[in-house]
Amino acid sequence: MPLKYRIKRNYFQDALRLMRISKTAVGIEGVKKATAVMATDKARFALESAGLLTPGIKGAGGGDLVMVVEADSDEAAEKALDAMEEMISAGSSASEGESRDIFNQEIRAVNIGLDIFRDALIAQGVEVVQVDWEVPAGGDEKIIDILKKMY
């Protein structure tokens, strides 16, 4: 089965958006596997595990967008890659009927920072979820070092 890929250098994209694009591409006739990811070490490991890592992708960096398709034919693979690029270039992976106009949508935020950031957003009428975060292990350096090794 043909395995085709494309790399867009220094082209950061949100992971959730890329998952949606990948899911859409898998639905194209003749496509067996399709994924769009940022070429981080973990993503390259996942591609290798899925049998989608090619020598050309091994040289991609963490800031590079990689699109890979395994299909029944070269034509199906190219069609899927074209569709993936079109979705990425369109600026949205929105489904039919969803708005692609992010500038006129209501803003919602998650604040992990200072309360004053949350307060400033609320004052502007923005829906905010405040995350009450603190340094793990109460700042104990020994425990923090142990936690770092677990990542």
Secondary structure, 3 states (H helix, E strand, C coil): CCEEEEEECCCCCCHHHHHHHHHHHHCCCCEEEEEEEECCHHHHHHHHHCCCCCHHHHCCCCCCEEEEEEECCHHHHHHHHHHHHHHHHCCCCCCCCCCCCHHHCCCEEEECCCHHHHHHHHHCCCEEEECCCCCHHHHCHHHHHHHHHHC
